[in-house]
C-alpha cells in the first residue's frame, strides 16, 4: 500500500460521496450506487486500467499504477458505497 494509492482512493471516495449525493437527492437521476455491484466504481476502474495506466506508462514507467495500488484504490472507493446506497443515505436521512 503506497501513499499514492491511499491518496487517489481517498479522493475517489470523496468525489463519489459528493457527486453521488448530488445525483441521487438533488438532481433525482438514477441511483449512483444501486446494488452490490456499483457500475460507477467498477467502470472507473476499467477506464483507469484501459486509458490512464497506458498514458502514465508512456509518460514515465514509474508513474504507472500497479495492480496492488489499483486494488487499494478500489477498496477505498467501495467503502463509501455502503454509506451512499440504501445502507445509510437512502433510508436514514429521509427518516430524520
Residue pairs with C-beta under 8 A, 6 or more apart in sequence:
1 68
1 69
1 72
2 69
2 72
4 65
4 69
5 65
5 68
5 69
5 70
5 72
5 73
6 72
6 76
8 65
8 69
8 73
9 72
9 73
9 74
9 75
9 76
9 77
10 76
12 44
12 73
12 76
12 77
13 76
13 77
13 79
13 80
16 32
16 33
16 40
16 41
16 77
16 80
16 81
16 84
17 80
17 83
17 84
19 32
20 32
20 33
20 40
20 80
20 84
21 84
21 89
23 29
23 30
23 32
24 31
24 32
24 84
24 89
24 90
25 89
25 93
31 85
31 90
32 38
32 40
32 84
33 40
33 41
33 81
33 84
33 85
34 85
35 85
38 78
38 81
38 85
41 74
41 77
41 78
41 81
44 77
45 70
45 73
45 74
48 65
48 70
48 73
49 70
52 65
53 64
53 65
56 63
56 64
56 65
57 63
57 64
65 73
82 88
83 89
